[in-house]
Amino acid sequence: MGIQMNQLTKVFPNGKGIFDLSFEVKKGEVFGYLGPNGAGKSTTIRHLMGFMKPELGSAKINGMDCWKNSAEIQKTVGYLPGEIAFLDGINGLEFLELLAGMRGMKDRTYRDQLIRRLQFDVTTPIRKMSKGMKQKVGIVAAFMHDPQILILDEPTSGLDPLMQSLFVELVLEEKSKGKTILMSSHMFQEIDRTCDRVGIIKDGRLVAVEDVKNLQAKQRKLFDILVETMNDVETIKQAGIEILSIDHLRLKVAVQGDYNRFIKVLSQCHIQHLDIHTQSLEEIFMHYYDKEGSRS
Ligand SMILES: Nc1ncnc2c1ncn2[C@@H]1O[C@H](COP(=O)(O)OP(=O)(O)OP(=O)(O)O)[C@@H](O)[C@H]1O
């Protein structure tokens, strides 16, 4: 159960597309789908929603082929598109009612709670809504029928930081209910806080699938050190510490794990200034993007 892709391939006439994608999102898992612009995230998601027919391979949700069972998939899966196409001339509530009717949704309690938490006037005509307001309508539409599977394409685009945090809360609540969630994102913080695993796609190909806990364990501390003399620079260079850059008396070094040895080396130097920061997940992901970039 959950979401499976098996050698999913789609080549557009311009040669772009997605190629031989095989990965799964397990039942109850939150999976982050990352990649630079144009990598193929939305194309993958459109296949999962049954909007596109794969050229090769397959996409399945809960064992159902997404193309052959597209009507059932679109009715049950909670989907937030990257760009929402709204009908003209209706307001947010009318749009949500329309969807609720199509899905045969009876209970509006969770919908109303979501509208309250997202703090917006749902009766505003959609054509008068800001990008962020439209995104909120999209989030309510995706979550309101309490679906077991959620597929979210850049869910926080257009949301302010407060609403981004609220969104993270909503995802964590759904996760605790055992929901299966795939979300594409450029926002590393929300991936860090919500996802169990991440898949990284570049130029239509999957370049890595990683456990977020493993990535977090790989996070290194970066030290900015300003020493007093060139002798100090030499001492640090000789110590076998990973040096990222040297600018006269200023060094940037990376340390992972063995802090004692590092502190012993520093104790032999004269330090004018020391600054520490933890490598962000974003920096780790960028390493994947770059690694693959240099291969192509
Ligand atoms: N219908 C289409 N016809 C032709 N090319 C397409 C079509 N849809 C997408 N593409 C191309 O396929 C590639 C992948 O696009 P896609 O929208 O899936 O990327 P994305 O990872 O979602 O990017 P972004 O982060 O910018 O939303 C791009 O080069 C895009 O131009």
Ligand as a Chemical Component Dictionary entry (heavy atoms), coordinates in Angstrom:
data_LIG
# 
_chem_comp.id                   LIG 
_chem_comp.type                 NON-POLYMER 
_chem_comp.pdbx_formal_charge   0 
_chem_comp.three_letter_code    LIG 
# 
loop_
_chem_comp_atom.comp_id 
_chem_comp_atom.atom_id 
_chem_comp_atom.alt_atom_id 
_chem_comp_atom.type_symbol 
_chem_comp_atom.charge 
_chem_comp_atom.model_Cartn_x 
_chem_comp_atom.model_Cartn_y 
_chem_comp_atom.model_Cartn_z 
_chem_comp_atom.pdbx_ordinal 
LIG N1  N1  N 0 3.359  19.463 -21.057 1  
LIG C1  C1  C 0 4.675  19.652 -21.256 2  
LIG N2  N2  N 0 5.195  19.718 -22.493 3  
LIG C2  C2  C 0 6.519  19.890 -22.687 4  
LIG N3  N3  N 0 7.430  20.001 -21.707 5  
LIG C3  C3  C 0 6.976  19.940 -20.452 6  
LIG C4  C4  C 0 5.580  19.772 -20.138 7  
LIG N4  N4  N 0 5.423  19.741 -18.795 8  
LIG C5  C5  C 0 6.670  19.893 -18.282 9  
LIG N5  N5  N 0 7.596  20.003 -19.263 10 
LIG C6  C6  C 0 9.058  20.124 -19.085 11 
LIG O1  O1  O 0 9.487  19.035 -18.291 12 
LIG C7  C7  C 0 10.460 19.444 -17.318 13 
LIG C8  C8  C 0 9.964  19.131 -15.915 14 
LIG O2  O2  O 0 8.919  20.039 -15.563 15 
LIG P1  P1  P 0 8.156  20.011 -14.163 16 
LIG O3  O3  O 0 7.094  21.053 -14.207 17 
LIG O4  O4  O 0 7.755  18.627 -13.843 18 
LIG O5  O5  O 0 9.340  20.468 -13.169 19 
LIG P2  P2  P 0 9.291  20.816 -11.614 20 
LIG O6  O6  O 0 10.367 19.990 -10.969 21 
LIG O7  O7  O 0 7.918  20.677 -11.086 22 
LIG O8  O8  O 0 9.765  22.338 -11.598 23 
LIG P3  P3  P 0 9.366  23.608 -10.645 24 
LIG O9  O9  O 0 10.129 23.443 -9.375  25 
LIG O10 O10 O 0 9.881  24.744 -11.469 26 
LIG O11 O11 O 0 7.887  23.598 -10.499 27 
LIG C9  C9  C 0 10.677 20.925 -17.578 28 
LIG O12 O12 O 0 11.815 21.060 -18.412 29 
LIG C10 C10 C 0 9.421  21.373 -18.299 30 
LIG O13 O13 O 0 9.694  22.447 -19.165 31 
# 
loop_
_chem_comp_bond.comp_id 
_chem_comp_bond.atom_id_1 
_chem_comp_bond.atom_id_2 
_chem_comp_bond.value_order 
_chem_comp_bond.pdbx_ordinal 
LIG N1  C1  SING 1  
LIG C1  N2  SING 2  
LIG C1  C4  DOUB 3  
LIG N2  C2  DOUB 4  
LIG C2  N3  SING 5  
LIG N3  C3  DOUB 6  
LIG C3  C4  SING 7  
LIG C3  N5  SING 8  
LIG C4  N4  SING 9  
LIG N4  C5  DOUB 10 
LIG C5  N5  SING 11 
LIG N5  C6  SING 12 
LIG C6  O1  SING 13 
LIG C6  C10 SING 14 
LIG O1  C7  SING 15 
LIG C7  C8  SING 16 
LIG C7  C9  SING 17 
LIG C8  O2  SING 18 
LIG O2  P1  SING 19 
LIG P1  O3  DOUB 20 
LIG P1  O4  SING 21 
LIG P1  O5  SING 22 
LIG O5  P2  SING 23 
LIG P2  O6  DOUB 24 
LIG P2  O7  SING 25 
LIG P2  O8  SING 26 
LIG O8  P3  SING 27 
LIG P3  O9  DOUB 28 
LIG P3  O10 SING 29 
LIG P3  O11 SING 30 
LIG C9  O12 SING 31 
LIG C9  C10 SING 32 
LIG C10 O13 SING 33 
# 
